[in-house]
Amino acid sequence: MEHKESTIFIEPRKTFMEILKVHKQEVPFANVLAFFFRPKENHKLETLFLDALLETRFTNIGKNSNEETTQEIPVYEITSVKVIVEQPTKFNKRIDILIITNTFVVCIEFKINHDLNNSLTEYKEYINNHKKFTEKKKYYFILTPYKKEAIGEAKKYFENHNEFKQIILSHFIKQIDYKIKENPNKYILNKKYDYYIDFIQTVKNREIRSKRNIFLENLKINLSRKNIKSEYHKNINGGFLEIEKEKFNLKVRFKNKGIQIEKWEKKSVTIIYKQNKNLETLHLIEIIKTSR
């Protein structure tokens, strides 16, 4: 078994969001995006983020869930754009990001860490029943780091409704980058753009660590099949797999753009294997099994 995904070898650069330990929280993510959704902020990117969001291809949830489509950006006044984070609804639910313009409304539900299992009816009813939104076009998006299937209450909701569309975060980011490259003289990338770069790096780090987590979890399962017990210790750097031998322990971890196996004895640590390209699980198991 080989792992040919090169992303897994990229060494994550710790971001400001990670230093603050807010990289797993949806509200800080929403606050960063809201800053760029507001054209009046001093990032000087005008409506880049809002236009890119509306131009990003989305996927229907439930029926025709594999069908990806896009839509045209409606005409609106830049001065009319208002962005609210954590907008409360009638029964104390909160819309992660609500964008209001003179011609349309955008409701964004973040699903960064959690499953897509909440009922979305209240969000839709809040917007549909709001007197100021009656004549406006309405967009409902679920922003996720990867494609998520609806479960629980959400699954029941999508059996009869299809207003909410799923947008993959990386697709949204690519659309932003595309628009900047397409109009290099239109957008002024000042120091405030660094906030976005940090945001992007945080998203990429999540992907790297997620894939590393999956690899180590699968390695743990394969070791178990060979009657080799191991324990997976998670941390911000991706964690490590620990195997107890009679006189020493082995630790398998990603480090310095590769994976390595370390031999931990009472007073010393020795690197007995290091690899920074295609990972062969069976080869790793053999090294772990025959270590003396």
C-alpha positions as CSV (number, residue, x, y, z in Angstrom):
1,M,0.0,0.0,0.0
2,E,1.5,3.3,-1.0
3,H,0.5,6.9,-0.2
4,K,1.2,9.0,-3.3
5,E,-0.4,12.2,-1.9
6,S,2.4,14.8,-1.9
7,T,0.5,17.1,0.4
8,I,1.2,14.9,3.3
9,F,4.9,15.8,3.1
10,I,4.5,19.6,3.2
11,E,5.7,20.9,6.6
12,P,3.0,23.2,8.1
13,R,4.0,26.7,9.0
14,K,2.3,27.6,12.3
15,T,-0.1,30.5,11.7
16,F,-1.3,33.3,13.9
17,M,-4.7,31.6,14.3
18,E,-2.9,28.5,15.5
19,I,-0.8,30.4,17.9
20,L,-4.0,31.9,19.4
21,K,-5.5,28.3,19.3
22,V,-8.6,29.4,17.4
23,H,-7.9,27.4,14.3
24,K,-10.5,24.8,15.2
25,Q,-13.2,27.3,16.0
26,E,-15.7,28.4,13.4
27,V,-16.4,31.9,14.7
28,P,-12.8,33.2,14.2
29,F,-12.9,31.7,10.7
30,A,-16.2,33.6,10.1
31,N,-14.7,36.8,11.5
32,V,-11.7,36.7,9.1
33,L,-13.9,36.1,6.1
34,A,-16.4,38.7,7.2
35,F,-13.6,41.3,7.3
36,F,-12.9,40.6,3.6
37,F,-16.6,40.4,2.6
38,R,-17.0,44.0,3.8
39,P,-16.0,46.2,0.8
40,K,-15.7,49.3,3.1
41,E,-12.9,47.7,5.2
42,N,-9.4,49.0,4.5
43,H,-8.2,45.8,2.7
44,K,-9.0,47.7,-0.5
45,L,-10.2,44.5,-2.3
46,E,-13.7,45.9,-2.7
47,T,-16.1,43.1,-3.5
48,L,-13.5,40.5,-4.5
49,F,-14.5,38.0,-1.8
50,L,-18.3,38.4,-2.2
51,D,-18.1,38.1,-6.0
52,A,-15.8,35.1,-5.8
53,L,-18.2,33.4,-3.4
54,L,-21.1,33.8,-5.8
55,E,-19.0,32.6,-8.7
56,T,-17.6,29.5,-7.0
57,R,-19.2,26.3,-8.2
58,F,-21.5,24.6,-5.6
59,T,-22.9,21.2,-5.1
60,N,-26.5,20.3,-4.3
61,I,-27.0,18.3,-1.2
62,G,-29.2,15.3,-1.2
63,K,-30.7,14.8,-4.7
64,N,-28.3,15.3,-7.6
65,S,-25.6,15.7,-4.9
66,N,-22.8,15.2,-7.5
67,E,-24.0,17.9,-9.8
68,E,-21.8,21.0,-9.7
69,T,-23.1,24.4,-11.0
70,T,-22.4,28.1,-10.9
71,Q,-24.5,31.2,-11.0
72,E,-24.3,34.8,-12.3
73,I,-23.5,37.6,-9.9
74,P,-26.5,39.9,-9.5
75,V,-26.1,43.6,-9.8
76,Y,-25.8,45.4,-6.5
77,E,-24.5,48.5,-4.9
78,I,-21.2,48.3,-3.1
79,T,-22.3,50.8,-0.5
80,S,-25.2,48.6,0.4
81,V,-23.2,45.6,1.6
82,K,-23.6,44.8,5.2
83,V,-22.0,41.7,6.9
84,I,-23.1,40.2,10.2
85,V,-21.4,37.4,12.1
86,E,-23.4,35.2,14.4
87,Q,-26.8,36.7,13.5
88,P,-29.3,35.4,16.1
89,T,-32.6,33.9,14.8
90,K,-36.0,33.7,16.5
91,F,-35.2,30.6,18.6
92,N,-31.6,31.6,19.5
93,K,-29.9,29.8,16.7
94,R,-27.1,31.8,15.0
95,I,-26.4,32.3,11.3
96,D,-22.6,32.2,11.0
97,I,-22.4,34.9,8.3
98,L,-25.2,37.0,7.0
99,I,-24.5,39.2,4.0
100,I,-27.1,41.8,3.1
101,T,-27.1,44.0,-0.1
102,N,-29.8,46.1,-1.8
103,T,-30.7,43.2,-4.2
104,F,-29.8,40.0,-2.4
105,V,-29.1,38.2,0.9
106,V,-26.5,35.5,1.5
107,C,-26.8,33.0,4.4
108,I,-23.6,31.1,5.2
109,E,-23.4,28.2,7.5
110,F,-19.9,27.0,8.5
111,K,-19.2,23.3,8.9
112,I,-15.5,23.3,9.6
113,N,-15.2,20.7,12.4
114,H,-18.7,19.4,13.0
115,D,-21.0,17.1,11.0
116,L,-23.7,18.4,8.8
117,N,-26.5,17.3,11.1
118,N,-28.5,20.4,12.3
119,S,-31.9,21.5,11.0
120,L,-31.5,24.4,8.6
121,T,-35.2,25.3,8.6
122,E,-34.9,28.1,11.2
123,Y,-32.2,29.9,9.2
124,K,-34.3,29.7,6.0
125,E,-37.5,30.9,7.9
126,Y,-35.6,33.8,9.5
127,I,-34.6,35.1,6.1
128,N,-37.8,34.3,4.2
129,N,-39.9,35.9,6.9
130,H,-37.8,39.0,7.4
131,K,-39.8,42.0,6.0
132,K,-36.6,43.8,4.7
133,F,-35.7,40.7,2.7
134,T,-39.0,40.0,1.0
135,E,-38.1,41.4,-2.5
136,K,-34.5,40.3,-2.4
137,K,-32.9,37.2,-4.0
138,K,-31.7,34.7,-1.4
139,Y,-28.6,32.5,-1.4
140,Y,-28.0,29.7,1.1
141,F,-24.5,28.2,1.4
142,I,-22.8,25.6,3.6
143,L,-19.1,26.2,3.6
144,T,-17.1,23.1,4.3
145,P,-13.4,22.1,4.1
146,Y,-14.4,19.0,2.1
147,K,-17.6,17.4,0.8
148,K,-19.8,16.5,3.7
149,E,-22.9,14.3,3.6
150,A,-26.0,15.4,5.5
151,I,-26.9,13.2,8.5
152,G,-29.6,13.3,11.2
153,E,-31.8,16.4,11.1
154,A,-30.0,17.8,8.1
155,K,-30.6,14.6,6.1
156,K,-34.3,14.8,6.9
157,Y,-34.3,18.5,5.8
158,F,-32.7,17.7,2.4
159,E,-35.3,15.1,1.6
160,N,-37.8,17.9,0.9
161,H,-35.6,21.0,0.5
162,N,-32.6,22.0,-1.7
163,E,-32.1,25.7,-1.0
164,F,-28.7,25.2,0.8
165,K,-25.8,24.5,-1.5
166,Q,-22.4,23.2,-0.4
167,I,-19.3,25.1,-1.3
168,I,-15.9,23.5,-0.7
169,L,-13.5,26.0,0.9
170,S,-10.6,25.2,-1.4
171,H,-12.8,25.9,-4.4
172,F,-13.7,29.3,-3.0
173,I,-10.0,30.1,-2.4
174,K,-9.1,29.1,-5.9
175,Q,-11.8,31.4,-7.3
176,I,-10.3,34.3,-5.3
177,D,-6.9,33.6,-6.6
178,Y,-8.2,33.3,-10.2
179,K,-9.9,36.7,-10.0
180,I,-6.8,38.3,-8.7
181,K,-4.7,36.9,-11.5
182,E,-7.3,37.8,-14.0
183,N,-7.4,41.5,-12.9
184,P,-3.9,42.2,-11.4
185,N,-4.3,45.9,-11.7
186,K,-7.8,46.0,-10.0
187,Y,-6.9,44.6,-6.6
188,I,-4.3,46.3,-4.4
189,L,-2.7,43.7,-2.1
190,N,-1.7,45.6,1.0
191,K,-0.6,44.4,4.4
192,K,-4.2,43.5,5.3
193,Y,-4.0,40.8,2.6
194,D,-1.6,39.0,5.0
195,Y,-4.6,38.2,7.2
196,Y,-6.0,36.2,4.2
197,I,-2.6,34.5,3.6
198,D,-2.6,33.4,7.2
199,F,-6.2,32.2,6.9
200,I,-5.2,30.2,3.7
201,Q,-2.2,28.6,5.5
202,T,-4.5,27.7,8.4
203,V,-6.9,25.9,6.0
204,K,-4.0,24.2,4.2
205,N,-2.5,23.1,7.6
206,R,-5.9,21.5,8.5
207,E,-5.7,19.5,5.2
208,I,-2.1,18.4,5.8
209,R,-2.8,17.3,9.4
210,S,-6.0,15.6,8.5
211,K,-4.2,13.5,5.8
212,R,-1.4,12.7,8.2
213,N,-4.0,11.7,10.8
214,I,-5.7,9.4,8.4
215,F,-2.4,7.8,7.4
216,L,-1.3,7.1,11.0
217,E,-4.8,5.8,11.9
218,N,-4.7,3.4,9.0
219,L,-1.2,2.4,10.0
220,K,-2.5,1.6,13.5
221,I,-5.2,-0.5,12.0
222,N,-2.8,-2.4,9.8
223,L,-0.4,-3.0,12.8
224,S,-3.3,-4.4,14.8
225,R,-4.0,-6.9,12.0
226,K,-0.4,-8.0,12.5
227,N,-1.0,-8.3,16.3
228,I,1.2,-5.3,17.0
229,K,-0.4,-2.9,19.6
230,S,0.1,0.8,19.1
231,E,-1.3,4.0,20.5
232,Y,-2.0,7.2,18.5
233,H,-1.2,10.5,20.3
234,K,-2.7,13.5,18.6
235,N,-1.2,17.0,18.8
236,I,-1.1,20.2,16.7
237,N,1.9,18.9,14.8
238,G,0.0,15.9,13.6
239,G,0.7,13.5,16.5
240,F,2.6,10.3,16.5
241,L,2.1,6.5,16.7
242,E,3.8,4.8,19.7
243,I,4.6,1.1,19.8
244,E,5.9,-0.5,23.0
245,K,8.7,-3.1,22.7
246,E,10.3,-5.0,25.6
247,K,13.2,-2.8,26.1
248,F,12.3,0.4,24.1
249,N,9.5,2.2,22.4
250,L,9.1,3.1,18.8
251,K,7.5,6.4,17.6
252,V,6.3,6.9,14.1
253,R,5.7,10.6,13.2
254,F,5.8,13.1,10.4
255,K,8.8,15.4,10.8
256,N,11.0,17.6,8.6
257,K,8.9,17.0,5.4
258,G,8.9,13.3,5.8
259,I,8.0,10.4,8.1
260,Q,10.4,8.8,10.5
261,I,10.6,6.0,13.0
262,E,12.4,6.8,16.2
263,K,13.8,4.3,18.7
264,W,13.3,5.6,22.3
265,E,15.5,4.0,24.9
266,K,16.1,5.1,28.5
267,K,18.7,7.7,27.7
268,S,18.7,8.1,23.9
269,V,16.6,8.6,20.8
270,T,17.7,7.1,17.5
271,I,16.2,7.7,14.1
272,I,16.1,4.2,12.5
273,Y,14.1,5.1,9.4
274,K,13.2,8.2,7.4
275,Q,11.3,8.6,4.1
276,N,10.1,11.7,2.3
277,K,8.4,10.2,-0.8
278,N,6.0,7.4,-1.5
279,L,5.0,5.7,1.8
280,E,4.8,2.0,1.8
281,T,2.7,0.9,4.7
282,L,3.9,-2.7,4.5
283,H,7.5,-1.6,4.6
284,L,6.9,0.5,7.7
285,I,5.2,-2.5,9.4
286,E,8.1,-4.7,8.6
287,I,10.6,-2.2,10.1
288,I,8.5,-1.9,13.2
289,K,8.0,-5.7,13.5
290,T,11.7,-6.5,13.1
291,S,13.2,-3.7,15.2
292,R,15.6,-5.0,17.9
